[in-house]
Amino acid sequence: MEMNKIQVLYDTCHVLFSQGRLPNFQQIHYLKNLLDKIEAIDVGIDEFGFCDSPTSDAIFDGARRGLLYGQSFSEITYIHIHECDDFSIGVFCLPAGKEFPLHDHPEMTVLSKLLYGSVHVKAYDWINFDSTKEQTIGLAGKVIDEVMKAPHEPSILFPRSGGNIHSFRALTPCAILDVLSPPYCEDFGRPSTYYYDIPIPYLNGYSMLEEKPLPDDLVVHGAPYFGPSIVTLYDDYDFSDQTSDENHV
């Protein structure tokens, strides 16, 4: 039986990102090509929402499961697929008009695939910045300021290039599949920081970015993952046999 696309994505991420590995250029583009083949149905979402019911039936792994309707989300919603110390996989679903404000991805590599819909993306990279315990502020250059419409090739951002600080505003209902490595983690110095962007007059493409508190109106709801199940490293491991250190993962 052919392995489902999300299983292949998980397996590839596990190989490329586990134990702090840094993938090379060819490996990152291999992962990008995998994302490019994934559609909304592969993560359990029906983008069209033809029925009044919030779910419909589909065949996954030989069993019937519900599908989430892309048109039914009234708030920003995150579908958690997998997270470990090395990477996370999930989907952001946004109704038309909702915006995820300007935020960064500290020391992260991020691959994103727009599964359906249209979204305006604005992204910056730091030119120079000053960070204290109270605030981060600095000069940033704009990398992207455009409307993306599905189908659109996956985007890649790196810790210091590619548009590490970005925002997105849904023009239509849309969904974005994200792979982050490593994931956000306050304990390891990878919090999510939000920013104001202040354009610099007569210096097109550059803005001052100033850290701001977590926006009061930013609420992200959760939704269940209805895509095909994935077998992770620990699903395969037999914890009943731990007679030596060689048996520990």
C-alpha positions in Angstrom: 0.0 0.0 0.0 1.3 3.5 -0.9 2.2 5.5 2.2 0.0 8.6 2.8 1.5 12.0 2.1 1.5 13.1 5.7 3.3 10.0 6.8 6.0 10.7 4.1 6.2 14.3 5.3 6.6 13.2 8.9 9.3 10.6 8.0 11.2 13.1 6.0 11.1 15.7 8.7 12.2 13.2 11.3 15.3 12.3 9.1 16.2 15.8 8.2 15.6 17.6 11.5 16.1 15.0 14.3 18.8 15.7 16.9 19.4 19.2 15.7 20.5 18.3 12.2 20.7 21.2 9.7 19.5 20.0 6.3 21.4 21.1 3.2 20.0 23.0 0.2 19.0 19.8 -1.7 17.3 18.3 1.3 15.3 21.4 2.0 14.1 21.5 -1.6 13.2 17.9 -1.5 11.0 18.7 1.5 9.6 21.6 -0.3 8.6 19.4 -3.2 6.8 17.0 -0.8 4.8 19.9 0.5 3.9 21.0 -3.0 2.1 17.7 -3.6 -0.1 18.0 -0.4 -3.7 19.1 -0.8 -6.3 20.1 1.7 -8.0 16.7 1.5 -4.7 15.1 2.6 -4.9 16.9 6.0 -8.7 16.2 6.4 -10.1 19.4 5.1 -12.8 19.9 2.4 -12.0 23.3 1.1 -15.4 23.7 -0.7 -18.0 23.1 2.1 -20.8 22.0 -0.1 -22.9 20.6 2.7 -24.5 22.2 5.7 -23.1 19.6 8.1 -19.7 20.6 9.7 -18.2 17.3 8.6 -18.5 14.7 5.8 -17.2 11.2 5.3 -14.0 10.2 3.6 -11.9 7.0 3.4 -8.6 7.2 5.3 -6.6 4.1 6.2 -9.5 1.9 5.3 -11.9 3.6 7.7 -14.4 6.4 7.4 -13.5 9.7 9.1 -15.0 13.1 9.1 -13.7 16.1 7.1 -13.5 19.6 8.3 -15.0 22.2 5.9 -12.8 25.0 5.0 -15.6 27.5 4.7 -16.9 26.8 8.2 -14.2 28.4 10.2 -15.2 31.7 11.7 -12.0 32.3 13.7 -8.3 31.6 13.2 -7.9 27.9 13.8 -4.9 25.7 14.2 -5.0 21.9 13.4 -2.2 20.2 15.3 -0.7 17.2 13.4 2.5 16.5 15.2 5.1 18.2 17.4 8.3 17.0 19.0 11.5 18.6 20.2 12.9 18.9 16.6 9.9 20.0 14.5 6.2 20.6 14.3 3.5 20.1 11.6 0.2 21.8 11.6 -2.4 23.8 9.6 -3.6 27.3 10.1 -7.2 27.9 8.8 -8.3 31.5 8.5 -11.7 32.9 7.5 -11.8 35.8 5.0 -10.7 39.1 6.6 -8.8 37.6 9.6 -5.1 38.6 10.0 -2.2 36.9 11.8 -0.1 39.9 12.8 3.6 40.4 12.2 5.6 37.9 14.2 9.0 36.2 14.0 10.4 32.6 14.0 13.6 32.8 16.1 16.3 30.4 14.9 13.8 28.5 12.9 13.5 27.1 9.4 9.9 27.2 8.2 8.2 25.7 5.2 4.7 26.8 4.3 2.2 25.6 1.7 -1.0 27.5 0.9 -3.5 24.7 0.5 -6.4 26.8 -0.8 -7.6 30.4 -0.9 -5.9 33.7 -1.2 -3.8 35.5 1.4 -1.8 38.7 1.5 1.7 38.1 2.9 4.1 40.7 4.2 7.6 39.6 5.4 10.8 41.2 6.6 14.4 40.3 7.4 16.4 42.2 9.9 19.1 44.6 8.6 20.1 45.6 12.1 18.4 45.4 15.5 18.9 45.9 19.2 17.3 43.5 21.7 17.0 44.1 25.4 15.0 42.4 28.1 12.2 45.0 27.6 12.0 45.3 23.8 13.5 44.5 20.4 13.6 47.3 17.8 15.5 47.7 14.6 15.7 48.2 10.8 14.3 45.6 8.6 14.1 45.1 4.8 10.9 44.0 3.2 11.2 40.6 1.4 7.6 39.9 0.4 4.5 42.1 0.1 2.1 40.3 -2.2 -1.1 38.3 -2.6 -0.6 34.6 -2.8 -3.3 32.5 -4.4 -3.5 28.7 -4.4 -2.1 26.8 -6.1 1.2 28.4 -5.1 4.6 26.9 -4.6 5.6 26.4 -0.9 7.6 29.2 0.7 10.8 28.7 2.7 12.1 31.0 5.4 15.3 30.6 7.3 16.5 32.1 10.6 18.1 35.1 9.0 16.7 35.2 5.5 13.6 34.5 3.4 11.2 36.7 5.4 11.6 35.3 9.0 9.3 38.0 10.3 5.9 37.9 8.6 2.2 38.5 8.7 -0.7 37.1 6.7 -4.2 38.4 6.1 -6.8 36.1 4.5 -8.6 37.6 1.5 -10.7 34.5 1.1 -11.0 31.5 3.4 -7.6 29.8 3.3 -5.4 27.2 5.0 -1.7 27.1 5.4 0.3 24.0 6.1 3.4 24.8 8.3 6.5 22.8 9.1 8.7 24.5 11.8 12.1 23.3 12.9 12.7 23.6 15.7 9.2 24.5 17.1 8.5 27.5 19.3 9.7 27.0 22.9 10.0 29.6 25.6 12.4 27.5 27.7 14.9 27.3 24.8 14.7 31.0 23.9 12.3 30.6 21.0 9.2 32.6 22.0 6.9 34.2 19.4 7.5 37.9 19.3 5.1 40.4 17.7 6.0 43.7 16.0 4.7 47.0 14.8 6.1 47.9 11.4 6.7 51.6 10.7 7.6 52.4 7.1 10.5 54.8 6.6 9.5 57.7 4.3 11.5 58.0 1.1 13.2 54.7 1.8 11.0 52.3 -0.1 11.1 48.7 1.1 12.5 49.4 4.6 10.7 49.7 7.9 11.4 50.1 11.6 10.1 47.1 13.5 9.2 47.6 17.2 8.3 44.8 19.5 4.7 44.9 20.9 2.8 42.9 23.4 0.8 39.9 22.3 -2.3 41.4 20.6 -5.4 41.2 22.8 -7.6 40.4 19.8 -5.4 37.5 18.6 -7.2 34.3 19.5 -6.3 31.0 17.9 -8.8 28.1 18.3 -8.0 24.5 18.0 -9.6 21.9 15.8 -9.1 18.1 15.6 -6.9 16.6 12.9 -9.1 14.4 10.6 -6.4 13.4 8.1 -4.7 10.0 7.9 -3.0 8.8 11.0 0.8 8.8 11.1 3.1 6.3 12.7 5.7 8.2 14.7 9.0 7.0 16.2 7.4 6.2 19.5 4.4 4.4 18.0 6.8 1.7 16.7 8.8 1.4 19.9 8.3 -1.5 22.3 8.6 0.0 25.7 8.1 -3.4 27.4 11.7 -4.4 26.6 14.1 -2.0 28.3 16.8 -4.4 29.5 19.7 -2.4 28.3 20.6 1.1 27.2 20.6 -0.1 23.6 16.8 -0.5 23.8 16.2 3.2 24.6 15.3 5.5 21.7 
